[in-house]
């Protein structure tokens, strides 16, 4: 069964092309994601030869020394700038078992078929290959959500993307067939002088509304939203938004990996373990 079409693929490609020229001025969220991925990668004591940067933007991911890197992005300009491939994350053009490391930062929350994209990422990995990803998670941008609801008043419209929480992200890794799955989160806080400044960052990072059934903000709705956003400002005049980041780690299955103990193989019963000593 095909995943429901939530996002407008054509609009996504266009927004990414528009953001490409000035992306470096608005890439701080992805920079934090890449730092987190690099930290997790540094704890893995093995060599990676073939790496896929899945949703590469401007190629900011720094691969391990000596690795060959293939980069892929849904936007033509991002892909062309790094001699990469233009494709969607849930429609990978790579052969199975092509890579021993796949990384993805800042894109998995913008595609229709997240389970399918994860399953494809697992398929293009060789046995015992590593998958590391980061995405914006559920609960992010609460002040923007509230402001947009106030702006629409009695005529609410779909303006923000559905988001995944940490627990669901871990379940998706399992569903996609990854071994040793881990999902964990970090929180980033960013202060904005006004709603316009937040909108500029969203546009500059290709993170604006990509829903198929999106509706434009009227001038009145925008004014009410800006006023609501300003009400949440702290004493310094800045409204501090929370961005919840989810980091995913999973391995392509391989017999060499640690395996859970067979059910019933324990030598001590629970009742015995609970006896006072």
JOGI-V502328 format. One line per field, one symbol per residue. ss: DSSP state (H for helix, E for strand, L for the rest). psi: psi as a letter, one per 40 degrees, with the letter a starting at -180 (. if undefined). burial: I if it has 9 or more other C-alpha atoms within 8 Angstrom, else O. A space follows every 10 residues. Layout:
ss: ???
psi: ???
burial: ???
This chain:
ss: LLLLLLELHH HHHHHHHHHH LLHHHLLHHH HHHHHHHHHH HHLLLLLLLE EEEELLLLLL LLLLLLLEEE EEELLHHHHH HLLLEELLLL LLLLLLLLEE EEEEELLHHH LLLHHHHHHH HHHLEEEEEE EEEEEELLLL LHHHHHHHHH HHLLLLLLLL LLLLLHHHHH HHHHHLLEEE EEEEEEEEEE EELLHHHHHH HHHHLLLLLL ELLLLLLLHH HHHHHHHHHH HLLLLLLLEE EEEEEEEEEE EELLLLLLLL LLLLLLLLLH HHHLLLL
psi: hiiihdihdd dddddddded dfddeeeddd dddddddddd ddehgihhdh hhhhgebefe hhiiheihhh ihidhddddd dffahhiide gheiiifeie hhihhedeef idgddddddd dddeiiheih hhiiihiiei fddddddddd debegiihdi iiihiddddd dddddeeiif ihhiiihhhh hhdidddddd ddddeffihe idfiiihidd dddddddddd deiadeehhh ihhhhhhhhi ihiideihii ihheeiehid dddehi.
burial: OOOOOOIIOO OIIIIIIOII OOIOOIIOOI IOIIOIIOOO OOOOOOOIII IIIIIIIIIO OOOOOOIOII IIIIIIIIII OIOIIIIOII OOOOOOIIII IIIIIIIIIO IIIIIIIIII IIIIIIIIII IIIIIIIIII IIIIIIIIII IIOOOOOIIO IOIIIIOOII OIIIOIIIIO IOIOIOOOOO OIOIIOIIIO IIIIIIOOOI IOOIOOOOOO IIIIIIIIII OOIOOOOIII IIIIIIIIII IIIOOOOOOO OOOOOOOOOO OOOOOOO
